[in-house]
């Protein structure tokens, strides 16, 4: 009886590596490409919040009187602005473009982009004012939720965005709130949450403090789940809902900041590029957002994903040229 020769050690190792690679490939396919579920929204939040009928006025028939009374006409009250209408605070004067690297202005949108430097990082701030909340838009790669992945610059081009930045990478996860342009696509809560409401208010929440039903009732318009939350009662948070590597290591970063309803900022930090810009830690990013005067701020997908696009041009130097992602935040465009 002949005994089979054992396989050479190097061949065994190669076969093991092939097996591991195949397993990882299958996991990636099912986790990120063939994700279960529809790409259609679960709920249109805007429709829900506009469906409550106005009360029917009660008509009262006045009793006849023999006396003629001359009354002074009551002045017509000024109409109350609709939620999300910021016409009263929208700036109309000339843009202050001092030291700007880009600016844009029309009747509904104003943008000024400036470049900033620290001893360790170069970052760009896009100051944005909108006249109406619907000028604050989001878009998916492929035009739909779970529609695939594209460079942020390509997604921006597809929607004709004036200004865009990488989003929260919602397509690369199976959990976390996804609310885009008034539609709820995913209702599982994971990580810190950022909600932009129809009235223009933006609030960030620790995962344990967020209630989706309450957010829907208030009129959630956009919702992201990545984080972490960058400002806690005007200060740098004592701790972040993230891993130590993400918290402490300097890296390219993207963030969304809030000043007041109708006034926001997008921030992109270049990083991992030697003496030019090493990037920021999360606490350094928090301090930068506080120094800008933001009342609230939220960390978006970072690293190689970070890319800011203005009028078709990439702002700054994305690490390794950027990478394909699932979604962007943008202003101006076809929507």
Secondary structure, 3 states (H helix, E strand, C coil): CCCCCCCCHHHHHHHHHHHHHHHHHHHHHHHHHCCCCCCCCCEEHHHHHCCCCCCCCCCCCCCCCCCCCCCCCCCCCCCCCCCCECCCCCCCCCCCCCCEEEEEECCCEEEEEEEEECCCCEEEEEEEEECEHHHEEEEEHHHCCCCCCEEHHHHHHHHCCCEEEECCCHHHCCCCCEEECCEEEECCCCCCEEEEECCCCEEEECHHHCCHHHHHHHCEEEEEECCCECCECCECCCCCCCCHHHHHCCECEEEEEEEECCEEEEEEECCCECCCECCECHHHHHHHHHHCCCCEEEECCCHHHCCEEECCEEECCCHHHCCEECEEEEECCCC
